[in-house]
Amino acid sequence: MTTPKGKIFTFAKVVTVLAIVFVLSLGLCGLSAAVSSASSGQNDVYAATLVIGLVGMLLSGLALLITLPLWLIVALASGSSRNAAEPQKLFDDKNDNDKSS
């Protein structure tokens, strides 16, 4: 029984997006903290970006803490379904129909 390519849930894509959001939030948080400590006045704008960065870090960090163990559990439960001798494709071929003809 095979699953269509569009129906497969890929944990790698989710983890990648969450990690990027976490790193960007961390950078936003650090940048706004550094700029707000160096400048006088207008700390409300920097405090708002600091809160946005902290919320982004919290949400993406929690999602990563949930997703990574879940990915491991699903991988262990499903076993190795692909052939280990075949190289893994990073991108889908656009010309899949041409190869089968």
DACORFEN-V397160 format. One record per residue. N is the residue number from 0. SS is DSSP state (alpha for helix, beta for strand, coil for the rest). Layout:
n=[N & N]
ss=[SS & SS]
//
This chain:
n=[0 & 1 & 2 & 3 & 4 & 5 & 6 & 7 & 8 & 9 & 10 & 11 & 12 & 13 & 14 & 15 & 16 & 17 & 18 & 19 & 20 & 21 & 22 & 23 & 24 & 25 & 26 & 27 & 28 & 29 & 30 & 31 & 32 & 33 & 34 & 35 & 36 & 37 & 38 & 39 & 40 & 41 & 42 & 43 & 44 & 45 & 46 & 47 & 48 & 49 & 50 & 51 & 52 & 53 & 54 & 55 & 56 & 57 & 58 & 59 & 60 & 61 & 62 & 63 & 64 & 65 & 66 & 67 & 68 & 69 & 70 & 71 & 72 & 73 & 74 & 75 & 76 & 77 & 78 & 79 & 80 & 81 & 82 & 83 & 84 & 85 & 86 & 87 & 88 & 89 & 90 & 91 & 92 & 93 & 94 & 95 & 96 & 97 & 98 & 99 & 100]
ss=[coil & coil & coil & coil & alpha & alpha & alpha & coil & coil & coil & alpha & alpha & alpha & alpha & alpha & alpha & alpha & alpha & alpha & alpha & alpha & alpha & alpha & alpha & alpha & alpha & alpha & alpha & alpha & alpha & alpha & alpha & alpha & alpha & alpha & alpha & alpha & alpha & coil & coil & coil & coil & alpha & alpha & alpha & alpha & alpha & alpha & alpha & alpha & alpha & alpha & alpha & alpha & alpha & alpha & alpha & alpha & alpha & alpha & alpha & alpha & alpha & alpha & alpha & alpha & alpha & alpha & alpha & alpha & alpha & alpha & alpha & alpha & alpha & alpha & alpha & alpha & coil & coil & coil & coil & coil & coil & coil & coil & coil & coil & coil & coil & coil & coil & coil & coil & coil & alpha & alpha & alpha & alpha & alpha & coil]
//
